[in-house]
């Protein structure tokens, strides 16, 4: 029998690419009938992105670099959502050509597409080749439920979702047990410039697929998953089967994380050596993701809070890109330029803390010295903190992070609220929307480092996350069910 070839199309951002590649690895590890081609789109200002995908030693995953369409100019885009949409659409012909080559192969048979939650236009290409599509949803089941609910409100009840901007309203969303405040809705659904429509068009396309793989596990989001399952089974909402298959993470258990490369090995070693010298669960880790950075005033407030708290800390401090730029944050050449005068001498100089730039987040969270995590609440970071059993103080910045923070604090009781509705637009701006004062930050720091009840709940969920991925666990079973459905829906010639 020929191998069943699956085409994976991830979004060209690191937070989507890494779990997508890990998802591909899980699939081929589970079923020897499967092989995978991952099609890599790249952002113009992130040429190194594709390298994150390489280094997997298997002949059954192939990576294809797609050239960036010249007609897509990030500087002309109205928003990040518009740019991403244009970029993905611009790759359609390139994807079509690669898939045509696969169909001409005599060694494999095309079985289907797995597309990122923001690459749903590629479902049209799968349809052209007569194969089924699946979505890989790199956020939570609760956010999936929110997307589908908002799309239904917009398309069936003609409701303008952007009217919730600056509203004190609360929404009843089936995937949540508590009413959802409008103030924690993602920026993109509040944007009156057209981003909301583009965002919810993806949700509409989800309904055309054979299934949605979600990077979560049943024990973490039991209510949301049950809610989605009910909507799927009753048929009225036209929602395909939902497969919780997570936590899908790039964590190597022996070393804690696989982030060190030749270029940053020295930084990695210095960070881990410093942590080795700290007592167990004594260090607060502050890290805000790929796009996470703050203006000078907010940096000073954080510094004052850390110093006043008296807790040991490891702080990943990044320099914002120039205002008006779509570039990524970078390390400071001299952090003293932005920190309060004498801060480094009074803290780092006395062994109380360490200020770094780039951080090997998974490895740090896996280290026994780390006892708390001030996080932007990106979903990958959320899953990593749970997998490692480290409680979070929530400081969401952009995307769906306010929703993740709300879920962690209000729905699940797994995090401390530092702030739920803090937000900033990382697209062409380094300005904060308001300043979080040192007193508030210090209060959150003390709570996350000292709240025994939340720490206990996170440790319990850590064990459940690991059991979910083991043979016989909930996500293991769910992935097996998805593979069975994929083979069932594939063209007959694959399973002869």
Secondary structure as UniProt FT lines:
FT   STRAND          3..9
FT   HELIX           14..30
FT   TURN            32..33
FT   STRAND          34..40
FT   TURN            44..45
FT   TURN            47..48
FT   HELIX           49..53
FT   TURN            59..60
FT   STRAND          61..65
FT   TURN            70..71
FT   HELIX           74..76
FT   HELIX           80..90
FT   HELIX           92..103
FT   STRAND          108..116
FT   TURN            117..118
FT   HELIX           120..122
FT   HELIX           123..128
FT   TURN            129..130
FT   STRAND          132..137
FT   HELIX           141..156
FT   HELIX           161..164
FT   TURN            165..166
FT   STRAND          170..171
FT   TURN            174..175
FT   STRAND          180..181
FT   HELIX           182..184
FT   HELIX           187..190
FT   TURN            192..194
FT   HELIX           195..206
FT   TURN            207..208
FT   STRAND          211..214
FT   TURN            218..220
FT   HELIX           222..234
FT   TURN            236..237
FT   STRAND          241..244
FT   TURN            253..255
FT   TURN            262..264
FT   HELIX           265..276
FT   TURN            280..281
FT   STRAND          283..287
FT   TURN            290..291
FT   HELIX           296..309
FT   STRAND          312..316
FT   STRAND          318..319
FT   TURN            323..324
FT   STRAND          330..331
FT   HELIX           335..337
FT   TURN            341..342
FT   HELIX           343..346
FT   HELIX           348..350
FT   STRAND          353..356
FT   HELIX           361..366
FT   TURN            368..369
FT   STRAND          370..375
FT   HELIX           379..388
FT   STRAND          392..395
FT   TURN            399..400
FT   HELIX           401..406
FT   HELIX           407..411
FT   STRAND          415..419
FT   TURN            427..428
FT   HELIX           438..450
FT   HELIX           452..469
FT   TURN            471..472
FT   HELIX           474..489
FT   HELIX           492..494
//
